């Protein structure tokens, strides 16, 4: 992959970020989510309860799920937060467990994939390592 490929990836990521920001701003202008009329004040509270009990990469999985499936992810986060607040779920939920939960209920949450390897005492991406190995 050439340096132009990295630039293309950055442009795609920037475009996706701009789309997500636009969606968030439109949601804010529309008065929030449909749940706002019926107890919407409780929703952030239980999401915060869930967020506090998330472990390694759990918040990243939750944010990706909310961006890709806003309504469904909010309902699941609300229910899970209620279970944690009630003491029915006591363990820390890491990203893998949360991703498995979302996929079990039918939400194919996409996560960015990065493969890093150690080279000369530092972590480099697999593509960078392969680029260096192909030159010799």
C-alpha positions, 0 to 999 in steps of 0.5 A: 500500500502506498502513501496515497492509500494512507491519505485515502484512509484518512479522508474516509475516516474524516468524512465518516467523522463529519457524517457522525457529527452532522447526525449528532447535531441534527439529533440535538436540533430535533429535540433529542431522541424519541424517548425524551417525552417519556422518562428520557431524564432517566436514560442518561442516568442508567447509561452512566451507571453502565459506563462506570462499570465498563472495563477494557474497551467497553466504552469504545464498544458502547460508543460504536454501538450507539453510533451505528444503532442509536435506538437499539443500543440506547435500549440495551444500555438502559436495561443493562444499567438498570440491572447493574443499579439493582445489583443483579449484574456485579461484574465488570463488563469489558469490550468483548463481553459487551460486543458479544451481547450486542451481537447475540441480540442481533446487532452487528456492531462493527469495530475498527480492526488494528493489528500491531506487532513489535519491531525493534522494541516498539509497536508498529502496524502489521502493514508497516512491518510488511512494507519494510520486509518487502524491500529487501 
